[in-house]
């Protein structure tokens, strides 16, 4: 018997839905260098999955003499320009899985630490109604790894977190999703998720469907029930 689908699937954006992390890194380096500093790939990796305000403060520590909101606006504008110039690099299988979720009536949310205007720009490149709700970094007070964004998405969708699957690519994102109570699927890209606490890791979303997510949710529910 096939397990029922999740009540909702909650998607991270950068690195999970779209491979934009290189765009963020490409925006950070010249910004730091314009103030006479240096910015390494290893330093850039530390920002993966962080809220933009936290990232901006780290950039200030690297010598960027700008206020946090100005840094956020600068990085966001630069990344949006890159997306408009070179196109949006969707991760393998993401659009196909989203299309199947919509076809089968499964609710979806985009849960990102990017600002809302960027989240809406990326979501606008999908078919209308692909996401039922968007929760962005400027919609919550506490960023990932706090669970606030995921909890807000579940409230807006009217679903229980434990009946949802969250898809993430960063340790901070995984921790946020797990803390919310959602069954959390890690699909790593730039950084390892081996010790992140994800309930399951997949190398890719390619050739994965709603039934795979349903099985993941069912397996986790069964294992949770077994330890009670």
C-alpha positions in Angstrom: 0.0 0.0 0.0 1.4 3.4 -1.0 1.9 5.8 1.9 -0.1 9.0 1.7 1.7 12.1 0.5 3.0 14.8 2.9 0.6 17.5 4.0 3.1 19.9 2.5 6.6 20.1 1.2 8.7 23.0 2.4 11.5 24.1 0.1 14.7 26.1 0.9 15.7 28.2 -2.1 19.4 29.0 -2.5 21.3 25.8 -3.1 18.2 23.6 -2.8 15.7 24.9 -5.5 18.3 26.9 -7.4 22.1 26.7 -7.5 22.7 30.4 -6.6 25.4 29.9 -4.0 28.1 30.7 -6.6 26.3 33.9 -7.4 26.3 35.0 -3.8 30.0 34.1 -3.5 30.8 36.1 -6.7 29.0 39.1 -5.2 30.8 38.9 -1.8 34.4 38.8 -3.1 34.5 42.1 -5.0 32.6 43.8 -2.2 35.2 42.8 0.3 38.0 43.7 -2.1 36.6 47.1 -2.8 37.3 47.9 0.9 40.9 46.6 0.7 40.1 43.2 2.2 40.4 39.6 1.0 37.7 36.9 0.8 38.5 33.3 0.4 36.3 30.4 -0.8 36.6 28.9 2.7 35.2 32.1 4.2 32.4 32.2 1.7 31.4 28.7 2.6 30.8 29.8 6.2 27.9 32.0 4.9 26.1 29.1 3.3 22.7 28.8 5.0 23.1 31.9 7.2 20.6 34.7 7.5 21.6 37.7 5.4 22.0 39.9 8.4 24.4 37.5 10.0 26.3 37.2 6.7 26.5 41.0 6.5 28.0 41.2 10.0 30.7 38.7 9.0 31.4 40.8 5.9 31.7 43.8 8.1 34.3 41.8 10.1 36.2 41.3 6.9 36.4 45.0 6.4 33.2 46.0 4.5 32.4 49.5 5.9 28.7 49.5 5.2 25.6 49.2 7.3 24.0 45.8 7.5 20.9 46.8 5.4 23.1 48.3 2.7 25.2 45.1 2.5 22.0 43.0 2.2 20.7 45.3 -0.6 24.0 45.3 -2.4 24.3 41.5 -2.4 20.7 40.9 -3.3 20.8 43.4 -6.2 24.0 41.8 -7.5 22.6 38.3 -7.4 19.4 39.3 -9.0 21.3 41.0 -11.8 23.3 37.8 -12.3 20.1 35.7 -12.5 18.7 38.1 -15.0 21.9 38.0 -17.1 22.8 34.3 -17.0 19.4 32.7 -16.1 18.3 30.7 -13.1 20.2 27.4 -12.5 17.6 25.1 -11.1 18.9 22.1 -9.3 18.4 18.7 -10.9 14.9 17.3 -10.4 13.6 20.3 -8.5 11.2 21.7 -11.1 9.9 18.2 -12.0 9.2 17.4 -8.4 7.5 20.7 -7.9 5.3 20.1 -10.9 4.3 16.7 -9.6 3.5 18.1 -6.2 1.2 20.6 -7.7 -0.4 18.0 -10.0 -1.2 15.8 -6.9 -2.5 18.7 -4.8 0.3 18.7 -2.3 0.8 22.1 -0.7 4.2 23.8 -1.0 6.1 26.6 0.6 9.3 28.4 -0.3 11.2 29.0 3.0 14.3 31.1 2.4 16.6 33.5 4.2 16.9 35.6 1.1 14.8 38.8 1.2 11.2 38.6 -0.1 11.8 40.5 -3.3 14.4 38.0 -4.4 12.3 35.0 -3.4 9.4 36.4 -5.4 11.6 37.0 -8.4 12.8 33.3 -8.4 9.3 32.0 -7.7 8.0 34.2 -10.5 10.1 32.2 -12.9 8.0 29.1 -12.1 4.5 28.2 -13.3 1.9 30.4 -11.5 0.8 29.0 -8.2 3.9 26.7 -7.8 4.3 27.8 -4.2 1.2 28.3 -2.0 3.2 30.5 0.4 6.6 32.2 0.6 8.3 32.9 3.9 11.5 35.0 3.4 14.3 36.2 5.6 12.7 39.6 6.2 9.4 37.9 7.3 10.8 36.5 10.5 12.8 38.0 13.4 15.1 35.0 13.9 16.9 33.4 10.9 17.8 29.7 10.4 18.9 27.7 12.4 16.0 28.9 14.4 12.7 27.2 13.3 10.7 30.3 13.0 10.5 30.5 9.2 9.4 26.8 8.9 6.8 27.2 11.7 5.4 30.3 10.0 5.1 28.5 6.7 3.2 25.6 8.4 0.9 28.1 10.1 0.2 29.9 6.9 -0.5 26.5 5.1 -2.6 25.2 8.0 -0.6 22.0 8.4 1.2 20.3 11.2 5.0 20.4 10.8 5.4 16.7 11.6 3.3 15.9 8.5 5.6 17.9 6.3 8.8 17.2 4.5 11.4 20.0 4.4 14.2 20.0 1.8 17.5 21.7 2.7 21.1 21.9 1.5 22.8 23.6 4.4 23.5 22.6 8.0 21.8 25.7 9.4 18.8 25.0 7.2 18.6 21.4 8.3 18.8 22.4 11.9 15.9 24.9 11.4 13.7 22.3 9.7 14.4 19.6 12.3 13.7 22.0 15.1 10.3 22.9 13.6 9.3 19.2 13.7 9.3 18.6 10.0 10.8 15.5 8.5 14.0 16.9 7.0 15.6 15.8 3.7 19.1 16.9 3.1 20.3 17.4 -0.5 23.9 18.7 -0.1 25.5 21.0 -2.6 28.4 23.2 -1.3 28.8 21.8 2.1 28.5 18.3 3.8 25.4 17.4 5.7 26.7 14.2 7.2 26.5 15.5 10.8 23.7 17.9 10.3 20.9 15.8 11.8 18.9 15.4 8.6 16.5 12.5 8.7 17.7 11.3 5.3 20.2 12.5 2.7 19.7 12.2 -1.0 22.5 13.1 -3.5 19.9 14.7 -5.8 16.2 15.2 -6.4 16.6 13.9 -10.0 14.1 11.0 -10.7 12.6 11.5 -7.3 8.8 11.9 -6.9 6.0 12.4 -4.5 5.9 8.7 -3.6 9.5 8.9 -2.5 8.7 11.8 -0.2 5.7 9.9 1.1 7.8 6.9 1.9 10.3 9.1 3.7 7.6 10.6 5.8 6.1 7.2 6.5 9.4 5.6 7.5 10.2 8.5 9.9 6.7 8.3 11.4 7.1 4.6 11.9 10.5 4.9 13.6 9.3 7.7 15.8 6.3 5.6 16.9 8.5 2.6 17.6 10.6 4.5 20.2 7.6 5.8 22.2 
